[in-house]
Amino acid sequence: MSTANRKFQKTLLAAACAAASAAVIPSAFAQSGTPAIEEIQVISTSRRPESLSDVNASIAVLSEEELRLISHTHIQEAANRLPGVNINRNNGQESLTAIRSPVLSGGGACGAFLLAEQGIPLRAAGFCNVNELFDSHSENAERIEVIRGPGTAFYGSNAVHGMINVVLPRAGTGNDLTVEYGPRGTLRGNARIGFGEDGGVRQTVLLNGISEEGFRPESGYDQQKGSWLYETTLDNGMTLDGGITLTNLNQETAGYVVGAEAYKDDDLRRTNPNPEAYRNNRSMRAWTRISYELDGGWDVVLTPYYRDADLDFIQHFLPGTPTETNQHSSVGMQFASYKQIDEQRQLAAGVDVEFTSGSLVQRQDQPTQGSAFLQATIPQGRHYDYDVDATQMAPFVQYQQYWDSGFDVTLGLRFERIGYDYTNNMISGRTREDGTPCGFGGCRYNRPSDRQDTFGNWAPKFALRYALNDSHDVQFRVTRGYRAPQATELYRLQNDQNVADLDAVKIDSVELGFEGSVDRLQYEAVAYYMDKDNEIITDSNRINLNNMHTRHRGIELSGAYEISDAWRLSAAYNHARHTYENDEISNGVNLNGKDVATAPRNFGSVQLQWRPSTSLMTELQWVAQGEYYTSPDNLNSYEGHDVLNLRTRWDATEDLTLSVNILNLTDRKYAERADWSAFGGDRYFPGEPLRAFVALNWRFN
C-alpha cells in the first residue's frame, strides 16, 4: 500500500486512541452525559430487551439522540460511524454493505449479512437484495444495533459477517413533526405521533417522505415510509406488541462514470451514462410479538409475521439492459422461550419457521447493441421466468452461566434447514423464448429444468467472559456462520451450466475483545480472525460455483471521551486484511494472498462535539476511507478520501428545534464507490459535492 495510506493509518489510529483507544458503543452515550452500560438495552442478541452489560457479543448501537443529530437521508451516513461497518452508497438509496468484510457485490453478496427490523429479516433467506436496507424504516428508528461477525444462536442464515437491526420506538411514545429543506429542492417530512392508553392500547404512527432531484441528470428519487405500532397488556398478563411497516421507492438511477479518476473531472462527475435506468421498490411487513409466562418460570415470546417485497429495475450494467421484476411473500413465526434456572444460570430454546413464495422475470424489450457475438447470444424477449417456494426451519438452544469469580460462559447451537422448490415457466435450456437456438453455440442465459434443493447447516457458538473488576472485562468468542445459496445463484444460470451444484457458504470466527470504562472514558478493542469457505462466485465462463476461500482478520478500536462538560470526542478505527486464500487465476494473476477487491485496510471516523449549553450542540465529523484495490489482481486501486461533515442542533424553545447539517464541508471530489471492469476499466459512483440541509422540528402534546 502507498506511503499516504500508511500515514492515514497512523493519523486515524492516533485519533482513535486519543478518543479512548476504543468504546463499547460510543454512540449510545447521551449528549449530556455518559450513562452506565447497564442502562443500555438491546434486542438483537436474544430477541428481548437485555442490558448491554449482560451481552457477550461485538455489538454497537446508534442511539435515538445520535440518530436525530445525524438525521440521515441514507443509512450509510449513520451506520458508518460504528466500528466494523463500511457501507458504500451507490446512487440514490442504493447501497452495498460491509461488516468485517470487503464491500461485497454481485447477486448473492447480500447473503453475507442479516438485515432486519424489529428482529425480523427484511427479506427472506434465499431472496435477499444488495440494496434491501432501504426497506427498513431507519429514519424513524429509536436505535440501530449492529452485531459484527456471525450472529448468535437466535439468528441463522445470512448472519455470516454481521447483522444490522433497526429498532422502532415503543408504541405510545413521542409527538413531533420535522420539515427539512436541502439542495436542488430536496424536501423531506418526518412525523411521529403517539397515542397513550386508549382502551388499554398504546399506539404510534411513524411517517417519512423525501423527494430529491439528485446532483446528476435523471438521478432523483421519491421515497415514502410509514409504520403503525401498538402495544397492549391483556387481563391474563399476556403482552401484545407489533405493527406494520410499508415502504415505497421510485428512483431514477445514475450509473458509473467511467475513466481513470473520472470522479475528479468537473464535467464527467455530473454526467449520467444511464439516463434510462430506474428502480421501483415496494415492501410491507406486519408482525405481532406475543409475550407471556408459563408455569414453571418459562417466559415465552412468539412472533408471527408476514412479509412482502416487490422490486423492478433496469439492469443497466448488463448488455441489452434487460428489466428484472422479482417478488416474494413470506409467512413466518419466531418462537423463543427463556428459563431463569437460578441466579447464575439461564436457558433459552426456540424454533424459527418460515414459508416463502417468490418469482423472478427478466425481460429485454430492445435488440442488444454491440458486437455480433452479443447480438447473437442475448436476444429480445424473456430470459428467465421462474417461481421458487422455500421452506425454512431452525431449532436453536442457548445456555448461559455466571460465576462469582467473574467468569461467565455462553453456549449456543442452531440447526437450520432450507428447502427450495423451483419451477421454470419457460422452455428449459439456453434458447430464445420461443425455443429457437442462438448463434455462437447458444444463448447466454440458461434456464434449468424444475428441481428441488435442500441445505442443512449446524452453527455452534461459544463465548467466554471474565470481569477483571467492576469496570473492565475481557471477552473471547468462537462462532460459526453460514448462508444457503440464494435462489438467483441456483436458478439464474448462464452459458452451458444446466445445474448449479452449490454448497452453503460457511465462516468460522475467533475474536478477543476488551471493554470497560474509566471516569469519562468508555472503550472497546476487538481483534478478530475469520476463515470463510465455499464462497460462491461466477467465474470467467459465467459458471456459478463454490470456488473461493477467503480470510478476514482485523482490529476494531472505538471510543468516546468526555473532555469536559461541553466537549466530547469519539472515534472508530478499523484495520483489516481480507485476502484470497486459494489458487484462482484472474487476468493471468494468481489471487492467492491478494487483497479482496474493494477491501480498504484502514477506515473510520472521528466526531468532535461541542455543547456550550443544554440547548445548543455542534458536531464536526471526519470520515476517512483508506486506499483499496478495485480489481482482484490488485493492479488497479482507489486512493481513498477524507470528508468533513458539520452538524448543529439548537433548541430554540421547549417545542422547536432548528438543525443545520452541512455535508462534504470542504467540497471534496471523491468516489462513494470505486470499481474496475474488464470491459470499461476504472468506474465510479462520484460523491456528492458540498450541500446543506436545514430542518425545523416541532414537538407537541
Summary of the structure (lengths in Angstrom):
residues: 701
radius of gyration: 24.8
end to end distance: 56.5
largest distance: 75.5
contacts: 2536
relative contact order: 0.14
helix: 10%
strand: 54%
